[in-house]
Amino acid sequence: MPSRDGILKDDCHIARIDVKITKTFDKNSMSTLPLGRSVDGAPLQDVVLVLTEKIGSGNDREVWRHPLNRALGVKVAKPEQERAQNDIDLHYSAHLERLGVAGPHVPRVHGWVRTNRGRGLVVDLVQRADGTPCPTLSQAVRSGTITEMEAVGLIYEACEWLTRNGVILADYGLDNFLIRQSSVAGRAYLVFVDGLGTRHFDFKYWARCTFTPLEQWTARQKALAFRDKTLAMLRDRSSRLWVPKKQQHLAA
């Protein structure tokens, strides 16, 4: 992962074209986690990033490549969505950091930036060495990138990690975890890119973050549900894991 101070070493020519400097920004709305400086020397808190390369899109957010560092992504909420998933992600990431939880299964969350598409949350991208996005579990299985037995092992290993670290997977939809090959360990991991912590800022979420036994119990229950549901889809060749959603709709 590139250091924060070295964030502008790559693709500086893009920054000169796609970054606008503004003097009217309220710095109090920014995270205290700085992400470096612009090529003109201005802090990135005073920079509006122009996002031009969309990487993916979900129900609530779009993911764009950071114009100053191709190893980073910017998650921007869709205008029609009311759920503050970026705020949840940042809060839960800080919560896990306070607990000392880290590892290959969770991308790092860096903080807020201003963009031409609204406020964005900067995160580490889960991508291959050539910069292309890593596949989802279903994509990896359907393409033969990993075998079914390898997929089973990855699911069990991820379930054990979630339980051991007390990490709550609130939404275990298939698009919420990717397969990343580790060049260091020489093996693959499931990486959870969405659905951690909660889907709503409510009393249950705050209670879990406050009372460790409740958080650990919830994490275990959610992890087991994720494991059982995903393994069931792996066994069912008519499930969405094997058959893309559009093809399922046509078959119906």
C-alpha positions in Angstrom: 0.0 0.0 0.0 1.4 3.4 -0.8 2.1 5.7 2.1 -0.1 8.7 2.6 2.9 11.0 2.0 3.6 9.3 -1.3 0.1 9.3 -2.6 0.8 11.6 -5.5 3.8 9.7 -6.9 1.6 7.9 -9.5 -0.3 9.6 -12.2 0.5 13.2 -11.3 -0.3 14.2 -14.9 -3.9 13.1 -14.2 -4.0 15.3 -11.1 -2.9 18.4 -13.1 -5.9 17.9 -15.4 -8.6 16.5 -13.2 -8.2 18.4 -9.9 -9.8 21.8 -9.2 -8.7 24.0 -6.3 -11.4 25.6 -4.2 -11.2 28.2 -1.4 -14.8 27.9 -0.2 -14.6 24.5 1.4 -15.6 24.0 5.0 -12.7 22.0 6.5 -14.7 21.0 9.5 -16.7 18.5 7.3 -13.5 16.6 6.4 -12.0 13.6 8.2 -8.9 14.2 10.2 -7.2 11.6 8.1 -5.2 13.6 5.5 -4.5 12.0 2.1 -1.6 14.0 1.0 -1.2 17.2 -1.0 -2.1 18.2 -4.6 0.6 18.8 -7.2 0.1 22.5 -6.6 1.0 22.2 -3.0 -2.5 22.7 -1.6 -3.8 20.3 1.0 -6.3 17.7 -0.4 -8.8 19.1 2.1 -8.9 22.1 -0.3 -9.2 20.0 -3.5 -12.2 18.9 -5.4 -11.5 15.6 -7.1 -12.9 15.1 -10.6 -13.9 11.5 -10.9 -13.8 10.1 -14.4 -13.2 6.3 -14.1 -16.1 4.4 -12.7 -15.1 0.9 -11.4 -18.4 -0.4 -10.1 -21.9 0.4 -8.9 -24.1 -1.2 -6.2 -27.5 -0.5 -4.8 -26.4 2.5 -2.7 -23.1 3.7 -4.1 -20.8 4.0 -7.0 -17.1 3.3 -6.8 -14.6 5.5 -8.8 -10.9 5.3 -9.1 -9.0 8.0 -7.2 -7.5 10.4 -9.8 -4.3 10.9 -7.7 -3.6 7.3 -6.8 -4.8 4.3 -8.8 -4.5 2.0 -5.8 -7.4 3.9 -4.1 -11.1 4.1 -4.8 -13.7 6.7 -3.9 -17.2 5.5 -2.9 -19.9 8.1 -3.6 -23.5 7.7 -2.6 -26.1 7.6 -5.3 -28.4 10.7 -5.2 -31.6 8.8 -4.7 -30.2 6.8 -1.8 -31.0 7.9 1.8 -29.0 5.3 3.7 -25.7 6.8 4.9 -23.6 3.7 4.1 -20.3 5.8 3.7 -20.8 7.2 7.2 -21.4 3.7 8.6 -18.3 2.3 6.8 -16.1 5.1 8.2 -17.5 4.7 11.8 -17.2 0.9 11.8 -13.7 1.1 10.3 -12.6 3.4 13.1 -14.3 1.1 15.6 -12.3 -1.9 14.3 -9.1 0.2 14.4 -9.6 1.0 18.0 -10.0 -2.7 18.7 -6.8 -3.5 16.8 -8.6 -5.5 14.2 -6.8 -5.6 10.8 -6.0 -8.1 8.2 -6.3 -9.1 4.5 -10.1 -9.5 4.7 -10.9 -5.8 5.3 -9.7 -3.0 3.0 -8.4 0.1 4.7 -10.8 3.1 4.9 -8.9 6.5 4.7 -11.5 9.3 5.1 -13.5 11.9 3.3 -12.7 13.8 0.1 -14.7 16.3 -1.9 -15.5 15.3 -5.5 -17.5 16.6 -8.4 -20.1 14.0 -7.5 -20.4 14.9 -3.9 -18.7 13.8 -0.8 -16.7 10.6 -1.2 -15.1 8.0 1.0 -11.6 6.9 0.1 -10.8 3.2 0.5 -8.1 0.8 -0.7 -9.1 -0.8 -3.9 -9.2 -4.6 -4.1 -7.5 -5.2 -7.4 -5.0 -7.3 -9.3 -1.4 -6.3 -10.0 -2.5 -4.9 -13.4 -5.0 -2.6 -11.8 -8.2 -4.5 -12.8 -10.7 -5.2 -10.1 -10.6 -8.6 -8.4 -13.5 -10.9 -9.1 -16.4 -11.7 -6.9 -16.6 -15.2 -5.5 -19.2 -16.1 -8.1 -17.1 -14.7 -10.9 -14.0 -16.6 -9.7 -15.9 -19.9 -9.5 -17.7 -19.6 -12.8 -14.5 -18.7 -14.6 -12.5 -21.5 -13.1 -10.1 -19.1 -11.3 -10.7 -21.1 -8.2 -12.1 -24.6 -7.8 -15.2 -25.4 -5.7 -13.1 -27.0 -3.1 -10.9 -23.9 -2.9 -14.1 -21.7 -2.6 -15.3 -23.9 0.3 -11.9 -23.4 2.1 -12.0 -19.6 1.6 -15.6 -19.4 3.0 -14.7 -21.4 6.1 -11.5 -19.4 6.6 -13.3 -16.1 6.3 -16.0 -17.3 8.7 -13.4 -18.2 11.3 -11.7 -14.8 10.9 -15.0 -12.9 11.3 -15.8 -14.9 14.5 -12.3 -14.7 16.0 -12.1 -11.0 15.5 -15.7 -10.1 16.4 -16.3 -8.5 13.0 -20.0 -8.2 12.1 -20.9 -9.0 8.5 -24.4 -7.4 8.3 -25.0 -8.1 4.7 -23.6 -11.2 3.0 -24.7 -10.6 -0.5 -22.5 -12.2 -3.2 -21.3 -8.9 -4.5 -20.0 -7.8 -1.1 -16.9 -10.0 -1.1 -14.1 -10.4 -3.6 -11.3 -12.9 -4.2 -7.8 -11.5 -3.9 -4.6 -13.4 -4.5 -1.9 -12.4 -2.0 1.6 -12.1 -3.6 3.1 -12.4 -0.1 1.3 -15.3 1.3 0.9 -17.0 -2.1 -2.8 -17.8 -1.5 -6.2 -16.3 -2.0 -8.5 -14.5 0.5 -12.1 -13.4 0.6 -12.1 -9.6 1.0 -15.3 -7.9 2.4 -15.8 -4.7 0.5 -19.3 -3.9 1.7 -21.9 -4.9 4.3 -19.7 -4.7 7.4 -21.0 -3.4 10.8 -24.6 -2.6 10.1 -27.0 -1.3 7.5 -28.5 1.3 9.7 -27.3 3.6 12.5 -29.7 2.4 15.2 -29.8 1.3 18.8 -28.8 -2.3 18.0 -25.6 -1.1 16.3 -24.6 1.2 19.1 -25.2 -1.5 21.6 -23.0 -3.9 19.8 -20.2 -1.4 19.5 -20.5 -0.7 23.3 -20.9 -4.2 24.8 -18.2 -6.6 23.6 -20.0 -9.9 24.5 -23.0 -8.8 22.4 -20.8 -7.8 19.5 -18.9 -11.1 19.6 -22.1 -13.1 19.8 -23.6 -11.1 16.9 -20.4 -11.5 14.8 -20.5 -15.3 15.3 -24.2 -15.6 14.4 -23.8 -13.5 11.3 -20.6 -15.3 10.3 -22.3 -18.7 10.5 -25.3 -17.4 8.5 -22.9 -16.1 5.8 -21.1 -19.5 5.7 -24.2 -21.6 5.5 -25.9 -19.4 2.9 -22.9 -19.1 0.7 -22.1 -22.9 0.9 -25.7 -23.6 0.0 -25.5 -21.5 -3.1 -22.2 -23.1 -4.0 -23.9 -26.5 -4.0 -27.0 -25.3 -5.9 -26.0 -24.9 -9.6 -29.2 -22.9 -10.2 -28.3 -20.3 -7.6 -27.1 -16.8 -8.3 -23.6 -17.9 -7.5 -23.5 -20.0 -10.6 -26.1 -18.2 -12.7 -25.9 -14.4 -13.2 -29.0 -12.5 -12.1 -29.9 -11.5 -15.6 -29.9 -15.0 -16.9 -32.0 -16.1 -13.9 -34.6 -13.5 -14.9 -34.6 -14.7 -18.5 -35.0 -18.3 -17.4 -38.0 -17.4 -15.2 
